[in-house]
Amino acid sequence: MLLSGFTILKLTAHQLPQDSLSIRQARPIKEIVVTGTRNETDVRHLSQTVSVVSRTQIEQSLQPSLLPLLSEQVPGLFVTARGTMGYGVSNGAAGSISLRGLSGGSGRLMVLIDGHPQYAGIFGHPISDAYQSFLAERVEVLRGPASVLYGSNAMGGVVNIVTRQMRQDGIQTDVHAGYGSYNTTETELTNRIRKGRFSSIISGSYNRTDGHRTDMEFEQYGGYAKLGYEVTRNWNLRADINLTHFNASYPGPVHAPLLDGDQRITRGMTSLAIENHYGKTSGAVSYFYNWGNHWINDGYTPSSGEGPQDSRFLSRDNMTGLSLYQSARLFKDNRITVGFDWFRYGGHAWNEFVSGEQTGTKSDLVDKHEDELAGYLDLRQDIDTWLTFHAGLRADHHSRVGLEWVPQAGLIFHLPHAMELKASASKGFRYPVLREMYLFPPQNPDLKPESMWNYELALSGRLMNGRLSYGLNLFYIDGKNLIQTLPNPNGSGMLNQNTGNIQNSGIEVQTACQINRHWSVDGNYSFLHMKHPVVAAPEHKLYAGTCYEQGRWQISSGLQYIAGLYTQTVPAITENFVLWNARASYQATSWLSLWARGENLLAQKYEINAGYPMPRATVMAGVHIRL
């Protein structure tokens, strides 16, 4: 049972989804993904690299959040943290996802749920506390630009959460509960039903912690429901809703402790989709809507002579969209996908005064929506048995900026011994978000879109009848018009400006091996060179893990080494550290298992967010009941 980011699906050639192209060479193992192309596709036909984290790995991680597992398993991906649980928003927040030096905190990396964009409409960044483990059947991470299929905020890549499924008739209920360091509690209840053509999944969770510092409490409620119905053999309906509410306190950096830094955040998403699956064509029409309510008290620092804030920041944002695509095999060894997207996003933000001379009044900050309308074409063509050509083009029109053309192209060489050699060039772009243009100094309404090109060479393969997998990626990123906050050239203060550029390059290595029925090992390494260093993108990132299964026992352990991690750039401060984590579970009865996990067992002293020291060794233990 592999722990690595390589998910292995054992399918014979005639069992492959009919929507996939066929390679007329013997391949004992196939890997099917939906990210990088809208339909189910053999990953070997994609010119870009997709890492997959399976449901088995998610359950083995014993984590309520998906992001710590992704940070371990996906080379080049790193997630900031500041405590045992909870990422928060606003000042001192964590949960920023970076990939190859491009940060999702600035809207350069997109998180999807079943292919639907998930980000705050005003701020344009993912809300990390909403991505909980009970949502996911698997997670697919496309490393590199995905703007052809997903538009603006997929400039640096995408994290696609594919939601849970129930494949066999029956009823299954799971209860997960644990308690540990700093009065931390985590709970989850999931019920799954499948009966004939109908299926449903309902999940709920409650998590909380006191935190390892004063005024660092975190409390979270989450719920998810998904309904599916197979109208006919070829047509499916599905609808889902996900709600998350969290209350967070942030204590400020250790050198300037903060009081009353409180947040109350509610996020939600819902979608409705109609899907069709035929022998030579498949597609879907889907509508989605996500929203958020934010209440934030930025607090004050008594040591600097500050008093309580007179106002509270409030915002309501939303994003709605319509997406449709149809993929067809028009002739032999060909697949063409045509798609259409419409997005509308934005919201209203204001300050509400609770004390002082303006008590009871409001001060508007921004109240605006923008639209994005796009069409795209994705083409894959086999040339004999040894080559696949993959290309795409998107025409994206923004209500404020105008038209943006987004191309990509790649070649995949199918080599002997189950090897693939891929070469690709792809463009990514990002429209400025409302926060950068209209919200808070140094806003600038005249900002232009960012853009970049990613050039990549990748080699991957399988050995030992598929028990050993490996991958090697070399990439170079060349970007322009990056938005940076710099001194205002036409006056005092600071101003958001299109003056930055990216020149990032690196190496990513990933491998996994099922040694025997009891032992498996996996590892990954990434090296990132940045001409212009940024926060939260380590130069070196190494992970090595092992898993042992025997009878009722399952024990796994992993070491993660981080070096050259900038916690701030002016003045430059970097961190190097080694984390040792371990997990164990014991199947006490057919329905009850006991589990425990330990993190930072070497008790390393380190920071990821400057001024926010991470906790030393922590432990959690609990039960899992399956009925």
PASEKOL-642924 format. One record per residue (C-alpha): residue in three letters; x negated, y negated, z negated. Coordinates in steps of 0.25 Angstrom, whole numbers, always signed. Layout:
# PASEKOL-642924
{site "ALA" {X Y Z}},
...
***
This chain:
# PASEKOL-642924
{site "MET" {+0 +0 +0}},
{site "LEU" {-8 -12 +5}},
{site "LEU" {-9 -25 -3}},
{site "SER" {-14 -33 +8}},
{site "GLY" {-7 -44 +17}},
{site "PHE" {-7 -33 +28}},
{site "THR" {+7 -26 +28}},
{site "ILE" {+7 -13 +35}},
{site "LEU" {+19 -8 +41}},
{site "LYS" {+18 +6 +47}},
{site "LEU" {+26 +6 +60}},
{site "THR" {+25 +15 +72}},
{site "ALA" {+26 +9 +85}},
{site "HIS" {+40 +12 +87}},
{site "GLN" {+44 +7 +74}},
{site "LEU" {+39 -7 +77}},
{site "PRO" {+50 -18 +77}},
{site "GLN" {+55 -19 +91}},
{site "ASP" {+52 -33 +91}},
{site "SER" {+37 -31 +91}},
{site "LEU" {+28 -30 +103}},
{site "SER" {+22 -16 +105}},
{site "ILE" {+7 -13 +106}},
{site "ARG" {+5 +0 +114}},
{site "GLN" {-7 +4 +105}},
{site "ALA" {-6 +13 +93}},
{site "ARG" {-4 +5 +80}},
{site "PRO" {-1 +13 +67}},
{site "ILE" {+3 +1 +59}},
{site "LYS" {+11 -11 +63}},
{site "GLU" {+13 -24 +55}},
{site "ILE" {+26 -32 +57}},
{site "VAL" {+28 -47 +54}},
{site "VAL" {+38 -58 +57}},
{site "THR" {+29 -70 +55}},
{site "GLY" {+21 -74 +67}},
{site "THR" {+32 -71 +75}},
{site "ARG" {+47 -71 +72}},
{site "ASN" {+50 -57 +75}},
{site "GLU" {+44 -44 +69}},
{site "THR" {+31 -42 +75}},
{site "ASP" {+19 -33 +75}},
{site "VAL" {+8 -42 +68}},
{site "ARG" {-2 -38 +79}},
{site "HIS" {+6 -46 +89}},
{site "LEU" {+4 -59 +82}},
{site "SER" {-8 -67 +85}},
{site "GLN" {-8 -73 +71}},
{site "THR" {-11 -66 +57}},
{site "VAL" {+1 -62 +48}},
{site "SER" {-2 -57 +34}},
{site "VAL" {+9 -49 +28}},
{site "VAL" {+12 -47 +13}},
{site "SER" {+21 -35 +11}},
{site "ARG" {+32 -33 +0}},
{site "THR" {+24 -22 -6}},
{site "GLN" {+13 -33 -8}},
{site "ILE" {+22 -43 -14}},
{site "GLU" {+28 -33 -24}},
{site "GLN" {+14 -28 -28}},
{site "SER" {+9 -43 -30}},
{site "LEU" {+20 -44 -42}},
{site "GLN" {+20 -59 -39}},
{site "PRO" {+33 -67 -39}},
{site "SER" {+27 -76 -29}},
{site "LEU" {+23 -72 -15}},
{site "LEU" {+11 -83 -14}},
{site "PRO" {+1 -76 -23}},
{site "LEU" {+2 -63 -15}},
{site "LEU" {+0 -71 -2}},
{site "SER" {-12 -78 -7}},
{site "GLU" {-19 -65 -10}},
{site "GLN" {-15 -57 +2}},
{site "VAL" {-16 -67 +14}},
{site "PRO" {-29 -72 +18}},
{site "GLY" {-30 -87 +20}},
{site "LEU" {-18 -90 +12}},
{site "PHE" {-19 -96 -2}},
{site "VAL" {-8 -101 -12}},
{site "THR" {-11 -111 -23}},
{site "ALA" {-7 -109 -37}},
{site "ARG" {-7 -115 -51}},
{site "GLY" {-1 -105 -61}},
{site "THR" {+5 -92 -63}},
{site "MET" {+18 -94 -56}},
{site "GLY" {+24 -106 -48}},
{site "TYR" {+19 -115 -38}},
{site "GLY" {+27 -127 -40}},
{site "VAL" {+28 -140 -31}},
{site "SER" {+23 -154 -31}},
{site "ASN" {+10 -158 -39}},
{site "GLY" {+1 -147 -43}},
{site "ALA" {+10 -137 -35}},
{site "ALA" {+4 -124 -30}},
{site "GLY" {+9 -113 -20}},
{site "SER" {+2 -120 -8}},
{site "ILE" {+0 -110 +2}},
{site "SER" {-13 -112 +11}},
{site "LEU" {-17 -103 +23}},
{site "ARG" {-30 -105 +30}},
{site "GLY" {-31 -119 +23}},
{site "LEU" {-17 -124 +27}},
{site "SER" {-8 -127 +15}},
{site "GLY" {+7 -123 +15}},
{site "GLY" {+8 -135 +4}},
{site "SER" {+7 -144 +16}},
{site "GLY" {+17 -137 +25}},
{site "ARG" {+6 -130 +33}},
{site "LEU" {+10 -116 +29}},
{site "MET" {+24 -111 +30}},
{site "VAL" {+31 -101 +21}},
{site "LEU" {+43 -94 +28}},
{site "ILE" {+54 -85 +22}},
{site "ASP" {+58 -75 +33}},
{site "GLY" {+53 -85 +44}},
{site "HIS" {+60 -97 +38}},
{site "PRO" {+51 -109 +33}},
{site "GLN" {+51 -112 +18}},
{site "TYR" {+46 -126 +14}},
{site "ALA" {+50 -138 +7}},
{site "GLY" {+57 -147 +17}},
{site "ILE" {+50 -160 +12}},
{site "PHE" {+37 -155 +8}},
{site "GLY" {+35 -145 +19}},
{site "HIS" {+28 -134 +10}},
{site "PRO" {+31 -121 +5}},
{site "ILE" {+37 -119 -9}},
{site "SER" {+29 -108 -15}},
{site "ASP" {+37 -104 -27}},
{site "ALA" {+49 -100 -18}},
{site "TYR" {+41 -88 -11}},
{site "GLN" {+44 -77 -21}},
{site "SER" {+40 -63 -19}},
{site "PHE" {+54 -57 -20}},
{site "LEU" {+57 -64 -7}},
{site "ALA" {+47 -57 +2}},
{site "GLU" {+47 -43 +9}},
{site "ARG" {+34 -48 +15}},
{site "VAL" {+26 -61 +18}},
{site "GLU" {+19 -63 +31}},
{site "VAL" {+9 -74 +32}},
{site "LEU" {+5 -79 +46}},
{site "ARG" {-9 -85 +44}},
{site "GLY" {-10 -97 +54}},
{site "PRO" {-1 -106 +61}},
{site "ALA" {+13 -101 +63}},
{site "SER" {+19 -114 +69}},
{site "VAL" {+24 -108 +82}},
{site "LEU" {+34 -100 +74}},
{site "TYR" {+37 -108 +62}},
{site "GLY" {+33 -123 +65}},
{site "SER" {+27 -134 +57}},
{site "ASN" {+24 -129 +43}},
{site "ALA" {+18 -115 +48}},
{site "MET" {+5 -123 +53}},
{site "GLY" {-4 -114 +44}},
{site "GLY" {+4 -101 +43}},
{site "VAL" {+16 -95 +37}},
{site "VAL" {+20 -87 +25}},
{site "ASN" {+33 -79 +29}},
{site "ILE" {+41 -72 +18}},
{site "VAL" {+49 -61 +24}},
{site "THR" {+60 -58 +14}},
{site "ARG" {+64 -45 +7}},
{site "GLN" {+71 -34 +14}},
{site "MET" {+79 -21 +10}},
{site "ARG" {+76 -11 +21}},
{site "GLN" {+84 +1 +16}},
{site "ASP" {+98 +3 +11}},
{site "GLY" {+100 +2 -4}},
{site "ILE" {+99 -8 -16}},
{site "GLN" {+86 -11 -23}},
{site "THR" {+84 -20 -35}},
{site "ASP" {+70 -25 -41}},
{site "VAL" {+67 -32 -54}},
{site "HIS" {+54 -38 -56}},
{site "ALA" {+50 -45 -69}},
{site "GLY" {+37 -49 -76}},
{site "TYR" {+31 -57 -87}},
{site "GLY" {+16 -62 -89}},
{site "SER" {+6 -73 -92}},
{site "TYR" {+11 -87 -96}},
{site "ASN" {+25 -82 -99}},
{site "THR" {+27 -79 -84}},
{site "THR" {+40 -72 -80}},
{site "GLU" {+43 -66 -66}},
{site "THR" {+56 -59 -62}},
{site "GLU" {+63 -54 -49}},
{site "LEU" {+75 -47 -46}},
{site "THR" {+78 -42 -31}},
{site "ASN" {+90 -34 -26}},
{site "ARG" {+89 -28 -12}},
{site "ILE" {+101 -21 -5}},
{site "ARG" {+103 -15 +9}},
{site "LYS" {+115 -8 +13}},
{site "GLY" {+117 -5 +28}},
{site "ARG" {+116 -18 +35}},
{site "PHE" {+116 -27 +23}},
{site "SER" {+104 -31 +15}},
{site "SER" {+102 -41 +3}},
{site "ILE" {+90 -45 -6}},
{site "ILE" {+92 -54 -18}},
{site "SER" {+81 -58 -27}},
{site "GLY" {+79 -67 -39}},
{site "SER" {+67 -71 -48}},
{site "TYR" {+64 -79 -60}},
{site "ASN" {+49 -83 -63}},
{site "ARG" {+43 -92 -74}},
{site "THR" {+30 -95 -81}},
{site "ASP" {+25 -104 -91}},
{site "GLY" {+12 -106 -83}},
{site "HIS" {-2 -106 -88}},
{site "ARG" {-2 -121 -91}},
{site "THR" {+7 -130 -99}},
{site "ASP" {+18 -136 -91}},
{site "MET" {+17 -125 -80}},
{site "GLU" {+30 -118 -81}},
{site "PHE" {+36 -112 -69}},
{site "GLU" {+50 -106 -67}},
{site "GLN" {+56 -100 -55}},
{site "TYR" {+70 -94 -50}},
{site "GLY" {+71 -87 -37}},
{site "GLY" {+82 -80 -29}},
{site "TYR" {+83 -74 -15}},
{site "ALA" {+94 -67 -7}},
{site "LYS" {+94 -61 +7}},
{site "LEU" {+105 -54 +14}},
{site "GLY" {+104 -47 +27}},
{site "TYR" {+114 -40 +36}},
{site "GLU" {+112 -32 +49}},
{site "VAL" {+123 -36 +58}},
{site "THR" {+119 -26 +69}},
{site "ARG" {+107 -18 +72}},
{site "ASN" {+101 -30 +79}},
{site "TRP" {+106 -42 +71}},
{site "ASN" {+103 -46 +56}},
{site "LEU" {+108 -57 +47}},
{site "ARG" {+100 -61 +35}},
{site "ALA" {+102 -73 +25}},
{site "ASP" {+93 -76 +13}},
{site "ILE" {+92 -87 +2}},
{site "ASN" {+80 -90 -8}},
{site "LEU" {+80 -99 -20}},
{site "THR" {+69 -103 -29}},
{site "HIS" {+69 -113 -41}},
{site "PHE" {+57 -116 -49}},
{site "ASN" {+54 -125 -61}},
{site "ALA" {+39 -128 -62}},
{site "SER" {+30 -137 -71}},
{site "TYR" {+17 -141 -67}},
{site "PRO" {+6 -146 -77}},
{site "GLY" {-3 -154 -68}},
{site "PRO" {-18 -152 -67}},
{site "VAL" {-25 -148 -79}},
{site "HIS" {-33 -162 -79}},
{site "ALA" {-20 -170 -79}},
{site "PRO" {-8 -161 -86}},
{site "LEU" {+6 -165 -81}},
{site "LEU" {+19 -166 -89}},
{site "ASP" {+33 -164 -83}},
{site "GLY" {+28 -158 -70}},
{site "ASP" {+41 -151 -67}},
{site "GLN" {+47 -145 -54}},
{site "ARG" {+61 -139 -51}},
{site "ILE" {+61 -133 -37}},
{site "THR" {+72 -126 -30}},
{site "ARG" {+70 -120 -16}},
{site "GLY" {+79 -112 -7}},
{site "MET" {+80 -105 +6}},
{site "THR" {+90 -98 +14}},
{site "SER" {+91 -92 +28}},
{site "LEU" {+101 -85 +38}},
{site "ALA" {+96 -77 +49}},
{site "ILE" {+101 -68 +61}},
{site "GLU" {+91 -58 +67}},
{site "ASN" {+92 -50 +79}},
{site "HIS" {+83 -37 +82}},
{site "TYR" {+83 -30 +96}},
{site "GLY" {+73 -22 +103}},
{site "LYS" {+67 -32 +111}},
{site "THR" {+71 -45 +104}},
{site "SER" {+74 -50 +90}},
{site "GLY" {+76 -64 +84}},
{site "ALA" {+83 -72 +73}},
{site "VAL" {+91 -85 +70}},
{site "SER" {+89 -90 +56}},
{site "TYR" {+93 -102 +48}},
{site "PHE" {+86 -106 +35}},
{site "TYR" {+86 -117 +25}},
{site "ASN" {+77 -120 +13}},
{site "TRP" {+78 -131 +3}},
{site "GLY" {+72 -136 -10}},
{site "ASN" {+75 -145 -22}},
{site "HIS" {+63 -151 -30}},
{site "TRP" {+63 -158 -43}},
{site "ILE" {+49 -162 -47}},
{site "ASN" {+44 -170 -59}},
{site "ASP" {+29 -173 -56}},
{site "GLY" {+26 -175 -71}},
{site "TYR" {+16 -184 -77}},
{site "THR" {+1 -184 -83}},
{site "PRO" {+1 -189 -97}},
{site "SER" {-14 -189 -97}},
{site "SER" {-14 -200 -86}},
{site "GLY" {-4 -209 -93}},
{site "GLU" {+8 -205 -85}},
{site "GLY" {+22 -203 -90}},
{site "PRO" {+34 -195 -85}},
{site "GLN" {+38 -197 -71}},
{site "ASP" {+50 -206 -68}},
{site "SER" {+55 -198 -56}},
{site "ARG" {+57 -184 -52}},
{site "PHE" {+54 -179 -37}},
{site "LEU" {+66 -172 -31}},
{site "SER" {+68 -166 -17}},
{site "ARG" {+77 -158 -9}},
{site "ASP" {+72 -152 +4}},
{site "ASN" {+76 -142 +14}},
{site "MET" {+73 -135 +27}},
{site "THR" {+83 -129 +37}},
{site "GLY" {+80 -121 +49}},
{site "LEU" {+85 -113 +61}},
{site "SER" {+76 -102 +67}},
{site "LEU" {+79 -93 +79}},
{site "TYR" {+70 -84 +87}},
{site "GLN" {+71 -73 +97}},
{site "SER" {+60 -63 +100}},
{site "ALA" {+61 -54 +113}},
{site "ARG" {+52 -44 +120}},
{site "LEU" {+55 -48 +134}},
{site "PHE" {+45 -39 +141}},
{site "LYS" {+35 -28 +137}},
{site "ASP" {+25 -32 +126}},
{site "ASN" {+31 -46 +124}},
{site "ARG" {+38 -53 +113}},
{site "ILE" {+43 -68 +114}},
{site "THR" {+50 -75 +103}},
{site "VAL" {+57 -88 +105}},
{site "GLY" {+61 -96 +92}},
{site "PHE" {+68 -109 +88}},
{site "ASP" {+66 -116 +74}},
{site "TRP" {+74 -128 +68}},
{site "PHE" {+69 -134 +55}},
{site "ARG" {+75 -146 +47}},
{site "TYR" {+68 -149 +34}},
{site "GLY" {+66 -161 +24}},
{site "GLY" {+73 -166 +12}},
{site "HIS" {+75 -177 +2}},
{site "ALA" {+65 -181 -9}},
{site "TRP" {+66 -191 -20}},
{site "ASN" {+61 -196 -34}},
{site "GLU" {+72 -197 -45}},
{site "PHE" {+69 -206 -56}},
{site "VAL" {+72 -201 -70}},
{site "SER" {+65 -212 -78}},
{site "GLY" {+60 -226 -77}},
{site "GLU" {+66 -238 -70}},
{site "GLN" {+72 -230 -59}},
{site "THR" {+79 -219 -67}},
{site "GLY" {+90 -212 -60}},
{site "THR" {+85 -217 -46}},
{site "LYS" {+80 -209 -34}},
{site "SER" {+68 -213 -24}},
{site "ASP" {+69 -205 -11}},
{site "LEU" {+56 -200 -5}},
{site "VAL" {+60 -193 +7}},
{site "ASP" {+73 -188 +13}},
{site "LYS" {+71 -182 +27}},
{site "HIS" {+72 -170 +36}},
{site "GLU" {+65 -166 +49}},
{site "ASP" {+68 -156 +60}},
{site "GLU" {+59 -146 +67}},
{site "LEU" {+64 -139 +80}},
{site "ALA" {+55 -129 +87}},
{site "GLY" {+55 -118 +97}},
{site "TYR" {+44 -107 +99}},
{site "LEU" {+40 -96 +107}},
{site "ASP" {+31 -84 +103}},
{site "LEU" {+26 -74 +113}},
{site "ARG" {+19 -61 +111}},
{site "GLN" {+14 -52 +123}},
{site "ASP" {+6 -39 +123}},
{site "ILE" {-4 -38 +134}},
{site "ASP" {-7 -23 +136}},
{site "THR" {-10 -16 +123}},
{site "TRP" {-21 -24 +118}},
{site "LEU" {-17 -39 +118}},
{site "THR" {-5 -47 +113}},
{site "PHE" {-3 -62 +116}},
{site "HIS" {+4 -70 +106}},
{site "ALA" {+8 -85 +108}},
{site "GLY" {+18 -95 +103}},
{site "LEU" {+23 -109 +105}},
{site "ARG" {+32 -118 +97}},
{site "ALA" {+38 -131 +101}},
{site "ASP" {+41 -139 +87}},
{site "HIS" {+49 -152 +87}},
{site "HIS" {+49 -160 +74}},
{site "SER" {+60 -171 +72}},
{site "ARG" {+49 -181 +68}},
{site "VAL" {+36 -176 +75}},
{site "GLY" {+41 -171 +88}},
{site "LEU" {+36 -159 +96}},
{site "GLU" {+25 -149 +92}},
{site "TRP" {+20 -138 +101}},
{site "VAL" {+14 -126 +93}},
{site "PRO" {+7 -115 +101}},
{site "GLN" {+0 -102 +97}},
{site "ALA" {-7 -90 +104}},
{site "GLY" {-14 -78 +101}},
{site "LEU" {-20 -65 +106}},
{site "ILE" {-19 -51 +99}},
{site "PHE" {-29 -40 +104}},
{site "HIS" {-25 -26 +100}},
{site "LEU" {-38 -19 +98}},
{site "PRO" {-41 -4 +95}},
{site "HIS" {-40 +1 +81}},
{site "ALA" {-27 -7 +77}},
{site "MET" {-35 -20 +78}},
{site "GLU" {-29 -34 +82}},
{site "LEU" {-38 -46 +86}},
{site "LYS" {-30 -59 +87}},
{site "ALA" {-33 -73 +92}},
{site "SER" {-24 -84 +90}},
{site "ALA" {-22 -100 +91}},
{site "SER" {-10 -106 +84}},
{site "LYS" {-6 -120 +81}},
{site "GLY" {+1 -124 +68}},
{site "PHE" {+7 -138 +65}},
{site "ARG" {+14 -145 +54}},
{site "TYR" {+23 -157 +53}},
{site "PRO" {+21 -166 +41}},
{site "VAL" {+31 -163 +30}},
{site "LEU" {+40 -174 +24}},
{site "ARG" {+32 -175 +11}},
{site "GLU" {+20 -179 +19}},
{site "MET" {+27 -189 +27}},
{site "TYR" {+37 -195 +18}},
{site "LEU" {+36 -190 +3}},
{site "PHE" {+26 -197 -7}},
{site "PRO" {+14 -205 -3}},
{site "PRO" {+6 -202 +5}},
{site "GLN" {+17 -199 +15}},
{site "ASN" {+16 -203 +30}},
{site "PRO" {+27 -202 +39}},
{site "ASP" {+18 -203 +52}},
{site "LEU" {+11 -189 +50}},
{site "LYS" {+9 -180 +62}},
{site "PRO" {+10 -165 +62}},
{site "GLU" {-2 -156 +58}},
{site "SER" {-7 -146 +68}},
{site "MET" {-18 -135 +69}},
{site "TRP" {-23 -123 +77}},
{site "ASN" {-26 -110 +71}},
{site "TYR" {-36 -101 +79}},
{site "GLU" {-37 -87 +74}},
{site "LEU" {-44 -73 +77}},
{site "ALA" {-39 -61 +69}},
{site "LEU" {-43 -46 +69}},
{site "SER" {-34 -36 +62}},
{site "GLY" {-33 -21 +61}},
{site "ARG" {-30 -8 +54}},
{site "LEU" {-38 +4 +51}},
{site "MET" {-37 +17 +44}},
{site "ASN" {-23 +20 +50}},
{site "GLY" {-18 +6 +45}},
{site "ARG" {-23 +7 +31}},
{site "LEU" {-34 -3 +33}},
{site "SER" {-30 -17 +38}},
{site "TYR" {-39 -29 +41}},
{site "GLY" {-38 -43 +47}},
{site "LEU" {-48 -54 +50}},
{site "ASN" {-44 -68 +54}},
{site "LEU" {-52 -80 +59}},
{site "PHE" {-46 -93 +60}},
{site "TYR" {-48 -108 +64}},
{site "ILE" {-38 -119 +61}},
{site "ASP" {-39 -133 +68}},
{site "GLY" {-29 -143 +63}},
{site "LYS" {-26 -158 +64}},
{site "ASN" {-17 -169 +59}},
{site "LEU" {-17 -163 +45}},
{site "ILE" {-10 -171 +35}},
{site "GLN" {-19 -176 +24}},
{site "THR" {-17 -187 +13}},
{site "LEU" {-28 -197 +15}},
{site "PRO" {-30 -212 +11}},
{site "ASN" {-20 -221 +19}},
{site "PRO" {-28 -228 +31}},
{site "ASN" {-18 -239 +31}},
{site "GLY" {-17 -242 +17}},
{site "SER" {-18 -237 +2}},
{site "GLY" {-15 -224 -3}},
{site "MET" {-14 -210 +4}},
{site "LEU" {-7 -206 +16}},
{site "ASN" {-4 -192 +23}},
{site "GLN" {-12 -192 +36}},
{site "ASN" {-14 -183 +48}},
{site "THR" {-29 -184 +47}},
{site "GLY" {-33 -170 +43}},
{site "ASN" {-38 -158 +51}},
{site "ILE" {-40 -143 +48}},
{site "GLN" {-52 -135 +52}},
{site "ASN" {-50 -122 +45}},
{site "SER" {-56 -108 +48}},
{site "GLY" {-57 -95 +41}},
{site "ILE" {-57 -80 +40}},
{site "GLU" {-47 -71 +35}},
{site "VAL" {-48 -56 +32}},
{site "GLN" {-38 -46 +27}},
{site "THR" {-39 -31 +24}},
{site "ALA" {-31 -20 +17}},
{site "CYS" {-33 -5 +16}},
{site "GLN" {-24 +6 +10}},
{site "ILE" {-35 +15 +5}},
{site "ASN" {-26 +26 +1}},
{site "ARG" {-13 +28 -5}},
{site "HIS" {-17 +22 -18}},
{site "TRP" {-27 +11 -15}},
{site "SER" {-26 -1 -6}},
{site "VAL" {-35 -13 -4}},
{site "ASP" {-33 -27 +3}},
{site "GLY" {-41 -40 +4}},
{site "ASN" {-41 -53 +12}},
{site "TYR" {-51 -64 +13}},
{site "SER" {-50 -78 +19}},
{site "PHE" {-61 -89 +22}},
{site "LEU" {-56 -103 +25}},
{site "HIS" {-65 -114 +30}},
{site "MET" {-59 -128 +30}},
{site "LYS" {-65 -140 +36}},
{site "HIS" {-56 -148 +27}},
{site "PRO" {-53 -140 +14}},
{site "VAL" {-40 -141 +8}},
{site "VAL" {-34 -137 -6}},
{site "ALA" {-29 -122 -8}},
{site "ALA" {-36 -116 +4}},
{site "PRO" {-48 -107 -2}},
{site "GLU" {-60 -105 +7}},
{site "HIS" {-61 -90 +2}},
{site "LYS" {-50 -81 -2}},
{site "LEU" {-52 -66 -4}},
{site "TYR" {-42 -56 -9}},
{site "ALA" {-45 -41 -12}},
{site "GLY" {-35 -32 -18}},
{site "THR" {-32 -17 -21}},
{site "CYS" {-20 -9 -24}},
{site "TYR" {-19 +5 -31}},
{site "GLU" {-6 +13 -31}},
{site "GLN" {-5 +26 -39}},
{site "GLY" {+8 +33 -43}},
{site "ARG" {+16 +22 -51}},
{site "TRP" {+5 +12 -52}},
{site "GLN" {+1 +1 -42}},
{site "ILE" {-11 -8 -46}},
{site "SER" {-16 -19 -37}},
{site "SER" {-27 -30 -39}},
{site "GLY" {-33 -41 -31}},
{site "LEU" {-44 -51 -31}},
{site "GLN" {-43 -65 -25}},
{site "TYR" {-55 -74 -23}},
{site "ILE" {-53 -88 -19}},
{site "ALA" {-65 -98 -16}},
{site "GLY" {-66 -112 -11}},
{site "LEU" {-52 -115 -15}},
{site "TYR" {-50 -131 -15}},
{site "THR" {-41 -135 -26}},
{site "GLN" {-44 -149 -22}},
{site "THR" {-52 -156 -11}},
{site "VAL" {-55 -170 -16}},
{site "PRO" {-64 -168 -24}},
{site "ALA" {-66 -153 -19}},
{site "ILE" {-63 -143 -29}},
{site "THR" {-63 -128 -26}},
{site "GLU" {-60 -115 -33}},
{site "ASN" {-66 -101 -33}},
{site "PHE" {-59 -90 -40}},
{site "VAL" {-56 -75 -41}},
{site "LEU" {-42 -69 -45}},
{site "TRP" {-40 -55 -49}},
{site "ASN" {-25 -50 -49}},
{site "ALA" {-20 -37 -52}},
{site "ARG" {-6 -30 -52}},
{site "ALA" {+0 -17 -57}},
{site "SER" {+13 -9 -57}},
{site "TYR" {+18 +4 -62}},
{site "GLN" {+30 +11 -58}},
{site "ALA" {+36 +15 -71}},
{site "THR" {+49 +21 -65}},
{site "SER" {+56 +22 -52}},
{site "TRP" {+62 +8 -55}},
{site "LEU" {+52 +2 -64}},
{site "SER" {+38 -3 -62}},
{site "LEU" {+29 -11 -71}},
{site "TRP" {+19 -22 -66}},
{site "ALA" {+8 -31 -70}},
{site "ARG" {+0 -41 -63}},
{site "GLY" {-12 -50 -67}},
{site "GLU" {-18 -62 -60}},
{site "ASN" {-31 -69 -61}},
{site "LEU" {-36 -58 -70}},
{site "LEU" {-50 -63 -70}},
{site "ALA" {-45 -76 -77}},
{site "GLN" {-51 -85 -66}},
{site "LYS" {-50 -100 -69}},
{site "TYR" {-46 -107 -56}},
{site "GLU" {-37 -117 -50}},
{site "ILE" {-30 -117 -36}},
{site "ASN" {-23 -130 -38}},
{site "ALA" {-33 -141 -44}},
{site "GLY" {-30 -144 -58}},
{site "TYR" {-21 -131 -60}},
{site "PRO" {-29 -120 -66}},
{site "MET" {-23 -106 -63}},
{site "PRO" {-20 -96 -75}},
{site "ARG" {-30 -86 -79}},
{site "ALA" {-26 -71 -80}},
{site "THR" {-11 -69 -80}},
{site "VAL" {-3 -56 -81}},
{site "MET" {+11 -52 -77}},
{site "ALA" {+19 -39 -80}},
{site "GLY" {+33 -34 -78}},
{site "VAL" {+42 -24 -72}},
{site "HIS" {+48 -21 -58}},
{site "ILE" {+62 -14 -58}},
{site "ARG" {+67 -8 -45}},
{site "LEU" {+81 -2 -45}},
***
